[in-house]
Amino acid sequence: MEKYLRDTTTIQSGPLAWWKHNSDRYPKLACAAKHCLCVPATLTPSERIFSRAGYIVNKTRSSFLPENVDKLIFLVHNMKRV
């Protein structure tokens, strides 16, 4: 990390190209940068979350507080990762 912070290499063609060119110098940081800088090709993940939210918040559950709805959606979305 210290070596990366001291690096003065300029970016001429964008951050993804820079990381592709310098990934051998900073392999762990390059992996994290690619994960953070890439954009999903589809809207499917966000559409899936909205769909699940529709099942959670319905007429019988309309009195939930917004923060509780957020927590429930988070739990339902991440349940398979636990």
PyMOL Python script that loads the backbone (N, CA, C, O; Angstrom):
from pymol import cmd

cmd.read_pdbstr("""\
ATOM      1  N   MET A   1       0.823  -1.175   0.000  1.00  0.00           N
ATOM      2  CA  MET A   1       0.000   0.000   0.000  1.00  0.00           C
ATOM      3  C   MET A   1       0.877   1.253   0.000  1.00  0.00           C
ATOM      4  O   MET A   1       0.592   2.221  -0.705  1.00  0.00           O
ATOM      5  N   GLU A   2       1.934   1.223   0.788  1.00  0.00           N
ATOM      6  CA  GLU A   2       2.826   2.388   0.835  1.00  0.00           C
ATOM      7  C   GLU A   2       3.465   2.635  -0.526  1.00  0.00           C
ATOM      8  O   GLU A   2       3.609   3.783  -0.947  1.00  0.00           O
ATOM      9  N   LYS A   3       3.846   1.570  -1.210  1.00  0.00           N
ATOM     10  CA  LYS A   3       4.449   1.702  -2.540  1.00  0.00           C
ATOM     11  C   LYS A   3       3.443   2.314  -3.518  1.00  0.00           C
ATOM     12  O   LYS A   3       3.802   3.172  -4.324  1.00  0.00           O
ATOM     13  N   TYR A   4       2.193   1.877  -3.446  1.00  0.00           N
ATOM     14  CA  TYR A   4       1.147   2.418  -4.313  1.00  0.00           C
ATOM     15  C   TYR A   4       0.917   3.901  -4.020  1.00  0.00           C
ATOM     16  O   TYR A   4       0.782   4.697  -4.950  1.00  0.00           O
ATOM     17  N   LEU A   5       0.871   4.277  -2.758  1.00  0.00           N
ATOM     18  CA  LEU A   5       0.631   5.668  -2.400  1.00  0.00           C
ATOM     19  C   LEU A   5       1.769   6.592  -2.835  1.00  0.00           C
ATOM     20  O   LEU A   5       1.551   7.779  -3.079  1.00  0.00           O
ATOM     21  N   ARG A   6       2.977   6.049  -2.929  1.00  0.00           N
ATOM     22  CA  ARG A   6       4.116   6.854  -3.387  1.00  0.00           C
ATOM     23  C   ARG A   6       4.246   6.878  -4.902  1.00  0.00           C
ATOM     24  O   ARG A   6       5.028   7.662  -5.441  1.00  0.00           O
ATOM     25  N   ASP A   7       3.495   6.036  -5.597  1.00  0.00           N
ATOM     26  CA  ASP A   7       3.574   5.940  -7.055  1.00  0.00           C
ATOM     27  C   ASP A   7       3.128   7.247  -7.699  1.00  0.00           C
ATOM     28  O   ASP A   7       2.094   7.802  -7.328  1.00  0.00           O
ATOM     29  N   THR A   8       3.902   7.740  -8.663  1.00  0.00           N
ATOM     30  CA  THR A   8       3.573   8.999  -9.343  1.00  0.00           C
ATOM     31  C   THR A   8       3.234   8.782 -10.815  1.00  0.00           C
ATOM     32  O   THR A   8       3.238   9.730 -11.600  1.00  0.00           O
ATOM     33  N   THR A   9       2.942   7.548 -11.189  1.00  0.00           N
ATOM     34  CA  THR A   9       2.578   7.243 -12.567  1.00  0.00           C
ATOM     35  C   THR A   9       1.287   7.965 -12.924  1.00  0.00           C
ATOM     36  O   THR A   9       0.327   7.952 -12.153  1.00  0.00           O
ATOM     37  N   THR A  10       1.265   8.592 -14.092  1.00  0.00           N
ATOM     38  CA  THR A  10       0.065   9.329 -14.494  1.00  0.00           C
ATOM     39  C   THR A  10      -0.928   8.405 -15.209  1.00  0.00           C
ATOM     40  O   THR A  10      -0.562   7.385 -15.794  1.00  0.00           O
ATOM     41  N   ILE A  11      -2.178   8.804 -15.134  1.00  0.00           N
ATOM     42  CA  ILE A  11      -3.250   8.064 -15.802  1.00  0.00           C
ATOM     43  C   ILE A  11      -3.580   8.783 -17.107  1.00  0.00           C
ATOM     44  O   ILE A  11      -4.006   9.938 -17.101  1.00  0.00           O
ATOM     45  N   GLN A  12      -3.379   8.088 -18.222  1.00  0.00           N
ATOM     46  CA  GLN A  12      -3.656   8.709 -19.518  1.00  0.00           C
ATOM     47  C   GLN A  12      -4.895   8.130 -20.189  1.00  0.00           C
ATOM     48  O   GLN A  12      -5.546   8.821 -20.973  1.00  0.00           O
ATOM     49  N   SER A  13      -5.229   6.895 -19.901  1.00  0.00           N
ATOM     50  CA  SER A  13      -6.344   6.272 -20.614  1.00  0.00           C
ATOM     51  C   SER A  13      -7.458   5.787 -19.686  1.00  0.00           C
ATOM     52  O   SER A  13      -8.284   4.969 -20.091  1.00  0.00           O
ATOM     53  N   GLY A  14      -7.487   6.270 -18.474  1.00  0.00           N
ATOM     54  CA  GLY A  14      -8.541   5.893 -17.548  1.00  0.00           C
ATOM     55  C   GLY A  14      -8.061   4.933 -16.478  1.00  0.00           C
ATOM     56  O   GLY A  14      -7.051   4.252 -16.660  1.00  0.00           O
ATOM     57  N   PRO A  15      -8.777   4.871 -15.359  1.00  0.00           N
ATOM     58  CA  PRO A  15      -8.332   4.053 -14.233  1.00  0.00           C
ATOM     59  C   PRO A  15      -8.342   2.550 -14.509  1.00  0.00           C
ATOM     60  O   PRO A  15      -7.453   1.844 -14.032  1.00  0.00           O
ATOM     61  N   LEU A  16      -9.314   2.039 -15.259  1.00  0.00           N
ATOM     62  CA  LEU A  16      -9.326   0.598 -15.545  1.00  0.00           C
ATOM     63  C   LEU A  16      -8.125   0.188 -16.386  1.00  0.00           C
ATOM     64  O   LEU A  16      -7.528  -0.861 -16.144  1.00  0.00           O
ATOM     65  N   ALA A  17      -7.766   1.004 -17.372  1.00  0.00           N
ATOM     66  CA  ALA A  17      -6.590   0.704 -18.192  1.00  0.00           C
ATOM     67  C   ALA A  17      -5.318   0.791 -17.354  1.00  0.00           C
ATOM     68  O   ALA A  17      -4.396  -0.006 -17.530  1.00  0.00           O
ATOM     69  N   TRP A  18      -5.271   1.764 -16.439  1.00  0.00           N
ATOM     70  CA  TRP A  18      -4.095   1.890 -15.574  1.00  0.00           C
ATOM     71  C   TRP A  18      -3.945   0.649 -14.710  1.00  0.00           C
ATOM     72  O   TRP A  18      -2.845   0.113 -14.570  1.00  0.00           O
ATOM     73  N   TRP A  19      -5.056   0.188 -14.126  1.00  0.00           N
ATOM     74  CA  TRP A  19      -4.985  -0.995 -13.271  1.00  0.00           C
ATOM     75  C   TRP A  19      -4.639  -2.242 -14.078  1.00  0.00           C
ATOM     76  O   TRP A  19      -3.934  -3.120 -13.580  1.00  0.00           O
ATOM     77  N   LYS A  20      -5.120  -2.332 -15.307  1.00  0.00           N
ATOM     78  CA  LYS A  20      -4.763  -3.472 -16.153  1.00  0.00           C
ATOM     79  C   LYS A  20      -3.260  -3.478 -16.432  1.00  0.00           C
ATOM     80  O   LYS A  20      -2.620  -4.529 -16.404  1.00  0.00           O
ATOM     81  N   HIS A  21      -2.713  -2.320 -16.695  1.00  0.00           N
ATOM     82  CA  HIS A  21      -1.281  -2.201 -16.989  1.00  0.00           C
ATOM     83  C   HIS A  21      -0.421  -2.414 -15.749  1.00  0.00           C
ATOM     84  O   HIS A  21       0.689  -2.937 -15.852  1.00  0.00           O
ATOM     85  N   ASN A  22      -0.917  -2.017 -14.576  1.00  0.00           N
ATOM     86  CA  ASN A  22      -0.127  -2.079 -13.346  1.00  0.00           C
ATOM     87  C   ASN A  22      -0.571  -3.173 -12.370  1.00  0.00           C
ATOM     88  O   ASN A  22      -0.157  -3.172 -11.211  1.00  0.00           O
ATOM     89  N   SER A  23      -1.396  -4.088 -12.824  1.00  0.00           N
ATOM     90  CA  SER A  23      -1.908  -5.121 -11.917  1.00  0.00           C
ATOM     91  C   SER A  23      -0.813  -6.053 -11.413  1.00  0.00           C
ATOM     92  O   SER A  23      -0.934  -6.616 -10.325  1.00  0.00           O
ATOM     93  N   ASP A  24       0.249  -6.221 -12.187  1.00  0.00           N
ATOM     94  CA  ASP A  24       1.341  -7.076 -11.714  1.00  0.00           C
ATOM     95  C   ASP A  24       2.136  -6.409 -10.590  1.00  0.00           C
ATOM     96  O   ASP A  24       2.744  -7.102  -9.775  1.00  0.00           O
ATOM     97  N   ARG A  25       2.141  -5.086 -10.537  1.00  0.00           N
ATOM     98  CA  ARG A  25       2.854  -4.373  -9.475  1.00  0.00           C
ATOM     99  C   ARG A  25       2.077  -4.373  -8.169  1.00  0.00           C
ATOM    100  O   ARG A  25       2.667  -4.435  -7.090  1.00  0.00           O
ATOM    101  N   TYR A  26       0.741  -4.302  -8.265  1.00  0.00           N
ATOM    102  CA  TYR A  26      -0.129  -4.240  -7.082  1.00  0.00           C
ATOM    103  C   TYR A  26      -1.274  -5.244  -7.245  1.00  0.00           C
ATOM    104  O   TYR A  26      -2.414  -4.831  -7.456  1.00  0.00           O
ATOM    105  N   PRO A  27      -1.006  -6.539  -7.153  1.00  0.00           N
ATOM    106  CA  PRO A  27      -2.045  -7.534  -7.469  1.00  0.00           C
ATOM    107  C   PRO A  27      -3.270  -7.473  -6.552  1.00  0.00           C
ATOM    108  O   PRO A  27      -4.396  -7.560  -7.043  1.00  0.00           O
ATOM    109  N   LYS A  28      -3.089  -7.330  -5.261  1.00  0.00           N
ATOM    110  CA  LYS A  28      -4.237  -7.295  -4.350  1.00  0.00           C
ATOM    111  C   LYS A  28      -5.048  -6.019  -4.520  1.00  0.00           C
ATOM    112  O   LYS A  28      -6.279  -6.060  -4.517  1.00  0.00           O
ATOM    113  N   LEU A  29      -4.377  -4.899  -4.667  1.00  0.00           N
ATOM    114  CA  LEU A  29      -5.083  -3.639  -4.882  1.00  0.00           C
ATOM    115  C   LEU A  29      -5.780  -3.627  -6.234  1.00  0.00           C
ATOM    116  O   LEU A  29      -6.863  -3.057  -6.363  1.00  0.00           O
ATOM    117  N   ALA A  30      -5.175  -4.247  -7.244  1.00  0.00           N
ATOM    118  CA  ALA A  30      -5.789  -4.300  -8.570  1.00  0.00           C
ATOM    119  C   ALA A  30      -7.093  -5.073  -8.527  1.00  0.00           C
ATOM    120  O   ALA A  30      -8.073  -4.682  -9.162  1.00  0.00           O
ATOM    121  N   CYS A  31      -7.109  -6.159  -7.786  1.00  0.00           N
ATOM    122  CA  CYS A  31      -8.333  -6.949  -7.654  1.00  0.00           C
ATOM    123  C   CYS A  31      -9.427  -6.126  -6.987  1.00  0.00           C
ATOM    124  O   CYS A  31     -10.573  -6.138  -7.437  1.00  0.00           O
ATOM    125  N   ALA A  32      -9.090  -5.423  -5.936  1.00  0.00           N
ATOM    126  CA  ALA A  32     -10.069  -4.578  -5.243  1.00  0.00           C
ATOM    127  C   ALA A  32     -10.534  -3.427  -6.144  1.00  0.00           C
ATOM    128  O   ALA A  32     -11.717  -3.087  -6.155  1.00  0.00           O
ATOM    129  N   ALA A  33      -9.621  -2.838  -6.886  1.00  0.00           N
ATOM    130  CA  ALA A  33      -9.971  -1.723  -7.769  1.00  0.00           C
ATOM    131  C   ALA A  33     -10.905  -2.182  -8.881  1.00  0.00           C
ATOM    132  O   ALA A  33     -11.869  -1.487  -9.202  1.00  0.00           O
ATOM    133  N   LYS A  34     -10.636  -3.333  -9.467  1.00  0.00           N
ATOM    134  CA  LYS A  34     -11.517  -3.851 -10.527  1.00  0.00           C
ATOM    135  C   LYS A  34     -12.903  -4.125  -9.979  1.00  0.00           C
ATOM    136  O   LYS A  34     -13.904  -3.868 -10.648  1.00  0.00           O
ATOM    137  N   HIS A  35     -12.966  -4.641  -8.774  1.00  0.00           N
ATOM    138  CA  HIS A  35     -14.263  -4.921  -8.158  1.00  0.00           C
ATOM    139  C   HIS A  35     -15.032  -3.629  -7.895  1.00  0.00           C
ATOM    140  O   HIS A  35     -16.246  -3.579  -8.093  1.00  0.00           O
ATOM    141  N   CYS A  36     -14.341  -2.594  -7.454  1.00  0.00           N
ATOM    142  CA  CYS A  36     -15.007  -1.328  -7.119  1.00  0.00           C
ATOM    143  C   CYS A  36     -15.310  -0.477  -8.352  1.00  0.00           C
ATOM    144  O   CYS A  36     -16.297   0.259  -8.360  1.00  0.00           O
ATOM    145  N   LEU A  37     -14.489  -0.565  -9.381  1.00  0.00           N
ATOM    146  CA  LEU A  37     -14.648   0.299 -10.542  1.00  0.00           C
ATOM    147  C   LEU A  37     -15.558  -0.266 -11.624  1.00  0.00           C
ATOM    148  O   LEU A  37     -16.052   0.485 -12.465  1.00  0.00           O
ATOM    149  N   CYS A  38     -15.788  -1.564 -11.617  1.00  0.00           N
ATOM    150  CA  CYS A  38     -16.600  -2.137 -12.683  1.00  0.00           C
ATOM    151  C   CYS A  38     -18.083  -1.891 -12.416  1.00  0.00           C
ATOM    152  O   CYS A  38     -18.506  -1.754 -11.268  1.00  0.00           O
ATOM    153  N   VAL A  39     -18.852  -1.837 -13.477  1.00  0.00           N
ATOM    154  CA  VAL A  39     -20.282  -1.606 -13.411  1.00  0.00           C
ATOM    155  C   VAL A  39     -20.975  -2.862 -13.914  1.00  0.00           C
ATOM    156  O   VAL A  39     -20.565  -3.421 -14.931  1.00  0.00           O
ATOM    157  N   PRO A  40     -22.023  -3.324 -13.221  1.00  0.00           N
ATOM    158  CA  PRO A  40     -22.732  -4.503 -13.711  1.00  0.00           C
ATOM    159  C   PRO A  40     -23.291  -4.260 -15.114  1.00  0.00           C
ATOM    160  O   PRO A  40     -23.734  -3.155 -15.428  1.00  0.00           O
ATOM    161  N   ALA A  41     -23.268  -5.283 -15.944  1.00  0.00           N
ATOM    162  CA  ALA A  41     -23.731  -5.146 -17.329  1.00  0.00           C
ATOM    163  C   ALA A  41     -25.246  -5.052 -17.421  1.00  0.00           C
ATOM    164  O   ALA A  41     -25.766  -4.558 -18.422  1.00  0.00           O
ATOM    165  N   THR A  42     -25.963  -5.508 -16.412  1.00  0.00           N
ATOM    166  CA  THR A  42     -27.423  -5.478 -16.446  1.00  0.00           C
ATOM    167  C   THR A  42     -27.972  -4.858 -15.169  1.00  0.00           C
ATOM    168  O   THR A  42     -27.246  -4.624 -14.202  1.00  0.00           O
ATOM    169  N   LEU A  43     -29.243  -4.607 -15.195  1.00  0.00           N
ATOM    170  CA  LEU A  43     -29.922  -4.079 -14.018  1.00  0.00           C
ATOM    171  C   LEU A  43     -30.564  -5.198 -13.197  1.00  0.00           C
ATOM    172  O   LEU A  43     -31.299  -4.924 -12.248  1.00  0.00           O
ATOM    173  N   THR A  44     -30.299  -6.423 -13.544  1.00  0.00           N
ATOM    174  CA  THR A  44     -30.943  -7.555 -12.902  1.00  0.00           C
ATOM    175  C   THR A  44     -30.799  -7.558 -11.385  1.00  0.00           C
ATOM    176  O   THR A  44     -31.799  -7.785 -10.704  1.00  0.00           O
ATOM    177  N   PRO A  45     -29.612  -7.320 -10.807  1.00  0.00           N
ATOM    178  CA  PRO A  45     -29.518  -7.332  -9.345  1.00  0.00           C
ATOM    179  C   PRO A  45     -30.437  -6.313  -8.675  1.00  0.00           C
ATOM    180  O   PRO A  45     -31.101  -6.637  -7.691  1.00  0.00           O
ATOM    181  N   SER A  46     -30.484  -5.104  -9.189  1.00  0.00           N
ATOM    182  CA  SER A  46     -31.341  -4.097  -8.573  1.00  0.00           C
ATOM    183  C   SER A  46     -32.815  -4.422  -8.792  1.00  0.00           C
ATOM    184  O   SER A  46     -33.635  -4.179  -7.907  1.00  0.00           O
ATOM    185  N   GLU A  47     -33.166  -4.967  -9.960  1.00  0.00           N
ATOM    186  CA  GLU A  47     -34.554  -5.351 -10.206  1.00  0.00           C
ATOM    187  C   GLU A  47     -34.982  -6.475  -9.268  1.00  0.00           C
ATOM    188  O   GLU A  47     -36.124  -6.511  -8.810  1.00  0.00           O
ATOM    189  N   ARG A  48     -34.069  -7.380  -8.991  1.00  0.00           N
ATOM    190  CA  ARG A  48     -34.360  -8.485  -8.081  1.00  0.00           C
ATOM    191  C   ARG A  48     -34.640  -7.960  -6.668  1.00  0.00           C
ATOM    192  O   ARG A  48     -35.548  -8.440  -5.989  1.00  0.00           O
ATOM    193  N   ILE A  49     -33.857  -6.979  -6.239  1.00  0.00           N
ATOM    194  CA  ILE A  49     -34.060  -6.406  -4.906  1.00  0.00           C
ATOM    195  C   ILE A  49     -35.404  -5.688  -4.832  1.00  0.00           C
ATOM    196  O   ILE A  49     -36.117  -5.826  -3.839  1.00  0.00           O
ATOM    197  N   PHE A  50     -35.764  -4.921  -5.869  1.00  0.00           N
ATOM    198  CA  PHE A  50     -37.056  -4.239  -5.866  1.00  0.00           C
ATOM    199  C   PHE A  50     -38.205  -5.248  -5.858  1.00  0.00           C
ATOM    200  O   PHE A  50     -39.228  -5.026  -5.211  1.00  0.00           O
ATOM    201  N   SER A  51     -38.031  -6.344  -6.571  1.00  0.00           N
ATOM    202  CA  SER A  51     -39.062  -7.375  -6.586  1.00  0.00           C
ATOM    203  C   SER A  51     -39.256  -7.974  -5.195  1.00  0.00           C
ATOM    204  O   SER A  51     -40.387  -8.149  -4.742  1.00  0.00           O
ATOM    205  N   ARG A  52     -38.162  -8.283  -4.528  1.00  0.00           N
ATOM    206  CA  ARG A  52     -38.244  -8.822  -3.164  1.00  0.00           C
ATOM    207  C   ARG A  52     -38.860  -7.800  -2.212  1.00  0.00           C
ATOM    208  O   ARG A  52     -39.619  -8.165  -1.314  1.00  0.00           O
ATOM    209  N   ALA A  53     -38.541  -6.545  -2.402  1.00  0.00           N
ATOM    210  CA  ALA A  53     -39.116  -5.498  -1.558  1.00  0.00           C
ATOM    211  C   ALA A  53     -40.627  -5.451  -1.735  1.00  0.00           C
ATOM    212  O   ALA A  53     -41.358  -5.199  -0.777  1.00  0.00           O
ATOM    213  N   GLY A  54     -41.094  -5.693  -2.949  1.00  0.00           N
ATOM    214  CA  GLY A  54     -42.522  -5.716  -3.197  1.00  0.00           C
ATOM    215  C   GLY A  54     -43.223  -6.834  -2.442  1.00  0.00           C
ATOM    216  O   GLY A  54     -44.373  -6.683  -2.031  1.00  0.00           O
ATOM    217  N   TYR A  55     -42.531  -7.961  -2.257  1.00  0.00           N
ATOM    218  CA  TYR A  55     -43.109  -9.056  -1.482  1.00  0.00           C
ATOM    219  C   TYR A  55     -43.101  -8.749   0.019  1.00  0.00           C
ATOM    220  O   TYR A  55     -43.990  -9.180   0.753  1.00  0.00           O
ATOM    221  N   ILE A  56     -42.110  -8.016   0.456  1.00  0.00           N
ATOM    222  CA  ILE A  56     -42.001  -7.702   1.883  1.00  0.00           C
ATOM    223  C   ILE A  56     -42.995  -6.616   2.283  1.00  0.00           C
ATOM    224  O   ILE A  56     -43.691  -6.749   3.290  1.00  0.00           O
ATOM    225  N   VAL A  57     -43.063  -5.554   1.506  1.00  0.00           N
ATOM    226  CA  VAL A  57     -43.956  -4.436   1.818  1.00  0.00           C
ATOM    227  C   VAL A  57     -45.218  -4.608   0.981  1.00  0.00           C
ATOM    228  O   VAL A  57     -45.214  -4.354  -0.223  1.00  0.00           O
ATOM    229  N   ASN A  58     -46.276  -5.034   1.616  1.00  0.00           N
ATOM    230  CA  ASN A  58     -47.565  -5.170   0.945  1.00  0.00           C
ATOM    231  C   ASN A  58     -48.644  -4.573   1.836  1.00  0.00           C
ATOM    232  O   ASN A  58     -48.328  -3.933   2.839  1.00  0.00           O
ATOM    233  N   LYS A  59     -49.900  -4.769   1.490  1.00  0.00           N
ATOM    234  CA  LYS A  59     -50.999  -4.140   2.245  1.00  0.00           C
ATOM    235  C   LYS A  59     -51.021  -4.565   3.705  1.00  0.00           C
ATOM    236  O   LYS A  59     -51.342  -3.760   4.580  1.00  0.00           O
ATOM    237  N   THR A  60     -50.682  -5.827   3.979  1.00  0.00           N
ATOM    238  CA  THR A  60     -50.737  -6.291   5.366  1.00  0.00           C
ATOM    239  C   THR A  60     -49.526  -5.858   6.179  1.00  0.00           C
ATOM    240  O   THR A  60     -49.556  -5.909   7.409  1.00  0.00           O
ATOM    241  N   ARG A  61     -48.477  -5.438   5.515  1.00  0.00           N
ATOM    242  CA  ARG A  61     -47.258  -5.008   6.217  1.00  0.00           C
ATOM    243  C   ARG A  61     -46.950  -3.537   5.953  1.00  0.00           C
ATOM    244  O   ARG A  61     -45.788  -3.137   6.029  1.00  0.00           O
ATOM    245  N   SER A  62     -47.920  -2.753   5.658  1.00  0.00           N
ATOM    246  CA  SER A  62     -47.668  -1.368   5.281  1.00  0.00           C
ATOM    247  C   SER A  62     -47.310  -0.475   6.465  1.00  0.00           C
ATOM    248  O   SER A  62     -46.933   0.680   6.268  1.00  0.00           O
ATOM    249  N   SER A  63     -47.419  -0.983   7.680  1.00  0.00           N
ATOM    250  CA  SER A  63     -47.115  -0.143   8.843  1.00  0.00           C
ATOM    251  C   SER A  63     -45.671  -0.283   9.321  1.00  0.00           C
ATOM    252  O   SER A  63     -45.312   0.271  10.360  1.00  0.00           O
ATOM    253  N   PHE A  64     -44.841  -1.013   8.580  1.00  0.00           N
ATOM    254  CA  PHE A  64     -43.424  -1.117   8.945  1.00  0.00           C
ATOM    255  C   PHE A  64     -42.763   0.254   8.879  1.00  0.00           C
ATOM    256  O   PHE A  64     -43.080   1.069   8.013  1.00  0.00           O
ATOM    257  N   LEU A  65     -41.856   0.492   9.791  1.00  0.00           N
ATOM    258  CA  LEU A  65     -41.034   1.698   9.719  1.00  0.00           C
ATOM    259  C   LEU A  65     -40.034   1.536   8.580  1.00  0.00           C
ATOM    260  O   LEU A  65     -39.596   0.418   8.308  1.00  0.00           O
ATOM    261  N   PRO A  66     -39.662   2.626   7.906  1.00  0.00           N
ATOM    262  CA  PRO A  66     -38.737   2.524   6.775  1.00  0.00           C
ATOM    263  C   PRO A  66     -37.418   1.821   7.124  1.00  0.00           C
ATOM    264  O   PRO A  66     -36.897   1.054   6.315  1.00  0.00           O
ATOM    265  N   GLU A  67     -36.876   2.076   8.316  1.00  0.00           N
ATOM    266  CA  GLU A  67     -35.601   1.435   8.677  1.00  0.00           C
ATOM    267  C   GLU A  67     -35.773  -0.078   8.847  1.00  0.00           C
ATOM    268  O   GLU A  67     -34.844  -0.839   8.579  1.00  0.00           O
ATOM    269  N   ASN A  68     -36.960  -0.517   9.292  1.00  0.00           N
ATOM    270  CA  ASN A  68     -37.208  -1.953   9.410  1.00  0.00           C
ATOM    271  C   ASN A  68     -37.373  -2.604   8.044  1.00  0.00           C
ATOM    272  O   ASN A  68     -36.962  -3.747   7.844  1.00  0.00           O
ATOM    273  N   VAL A  69     -37.972  -1.880   7.105  1.00  0.00           N
ATOM    274  CA  VAL A  69     -38.091  -2.386   5.737  1.00  0.00           C
ATOM    275  C   VAL A  69     -36.701  -2.553   5.139  1.00  0.00           C
ATOM    276  O   VAL A  69     -36.414  -3.570   4.508  1.00  0.00           O
ATOM    277  N   ASP A  70     -35.838  -1.564   5.332  1.00  0.00           N
ATOM    278  CA  ASP A  70     -34.461  -1.649   4.830  1.00  0.00           C
ATOM    279  C   ASP A  70     -33.742  -2.860   5.404  1.00  0.00           C
ATOM    280  O   ASP A  70     -33.042  -3.569   4.681  1.00  0.00           O
ATOM    281  N   LYS A  71     -33.912  -3.099   6.693  1.00  0.00           N
ATOM    282  CA  LYS A  71     -33.257  -4.239   7.339  1.00  0.00           C
ATOM    283  C   LYS A  71     -33.784  -5.560   6.796  1.00  0.00           C
ATOM    284  O   LYS A  71     -33.007  -6.479   6.536  1.00  0.00           O
ATOM    285  N   LEU A  72     -35.092  -5.660   6.625  1.00  0.00           N
ATOM    286  CA  LEU A  72     -35.674  -6.886   6.094  1.00  0.00           C
ATOM    287  C   LEU A  72     -35.212  -7.163   4.672  1.00  0.00           C
ATOM    288  O   LEU A  72     -34.884  -8.302   4.338  1.00  0.00           O
ATOM    289  N   ILE A  73     -35.182  -6.142   3.836  1.00  0.00           N
ATOM    290  CA  ILE A  73     -34.716  -6.316   2.462  1.00  0.00           C
ATOM    291  C   ILE A  73     -33.256  -6.744   2.454  1.00  0.00           C
ATOM    292  O   ILE A  73     -32.872  -7.623   1.682  1.00  0.00           O
ATOM    293  N   PHE A  74     -32.449  -6.137   3.299  1.00  0.00           N
ATOM    294  CA  PHE A  74     -31.039  -6.516   3.395  1.00  0.00           C
ATOM    295  C   PHE A  74     -30.897  -7.978   3.809  1.00  0.00           C
ATOM    296  O   PHE A  74     -30.108  -8.721   3.225  1.00  0.00           O
ATOM    297  N   LEU A  75     -31.663  -8.385   4.819  1.00  0.00           N
ATOM    298  CA  LEU A  75     -31.578  -9.760   5.298  1.00  0.00           C
ATOM    299  C   LEU A  75     -32.038 -10.760   4.247  1.00  0.00           C
ATOM    300  O   LEU A  75     -31.391 -11.788   4.044  1.00  0.00           O
ATOM    301  N   VAL A  76     -33.140 -10.471   3.583  1.00  0.00           N
ATOM    302  CA  VAL A  76     -33.638 -11.385   2.553  1.00  0.00           C
ATOM    303  C   VAL A  76     -32.645 -11.489   1.405  1.00  0.00           C
ATOM    304  O   VAL A  76     -32.399 -12.582   0.894  1.00  0.00           O
ATOM    305  N   HIS A  77     -32.075 -10.363   0.997  1.00  0.00           N
ATOM    306  CA  HIS A  77     -31.124 -10.365  -0.120  1.00  0.00           C
ATOM    307  C   HIS A  77     -29.839 -11.112   0.220  1.00  0.00           C
ATOM    308  O   HIS A  77     -29.265 -11.777  -0.643  1.00  0.00           O
ATOM    309  N   ASN A  78     -29.386 -11.011   1.451  1.00  0.00           N
ATOM    310  CA  ASN A  78     -28.098 -11.612   1.830  1.00  0.00           C
ATOM    311  C   ASN A  78     -28.232 -12.939   2.556  1.00  0.00           C
ATOM    312  O   ASN A  78     -27.220 -13.489   2.990  1.00  0.00           O
ATOM    313  N   MET A  79     -29.426 -13.473   2.704  1.00  0.00           N
ATOM    314  CA  MET A  79     -29.632 -14.709   3.447  1.00  0.00           C
ATOM    315  C   MET A  79     -28.857 -15.877   2.850  1.00  0.00           C
ATOM    316  O   MET A  79     -28.334 -16.705   3.595  1.00  0.00           O
ATOM    317  N   LYS A  80     -28.770 -15.964   1.536  1.00  0.00           N
ATOM    318  CA  LYS A  80     -28.072 -17.099   0.925  1.00  0.00           C
ATOM    319  C   LYS A  80     -26.555 -17.023   1.098  1.00  0.00           C
ATOM    320  O   LYS A  80     -25.865 -18.020   0.891  1.00  0.00           O
ATOM    321  N   ARG A  81     -26.036 -15.874   1.467  1.00  0.00           N
ATOM    322  CA  ARG A  81     -24.580 -15.716   1.656  1.00  0.00           C
ATOM    323  C   ARG A  81     -24.121 -16.075   3.050  1.00  0.00           C
ATOM    324  O   ARG A  81     -22.920 -16.174   3.301  1.00  0.00           O
ATOM    325  N   VAL A  82     -25.059 -16.271   3.963  1.00  0.00           N
ATOM    326  CA  VAL A  82     -24.717 -16.559   5.355  1.00  0.00           C
ATOM    327  C   VAL A  82     -24.493 -18.019   5.573  1.00  0.00           C
ATOM    328  O   VAL A  82     -24.195 -18.438   6.692  1.00  0.00           O
TER     329      VAL A  82
END
""", "prot")
cmd.dss("prot")
cmd.show_as("cartoon", "prot")
cmd.util.cbc("prot")
cmd.orient("prot")
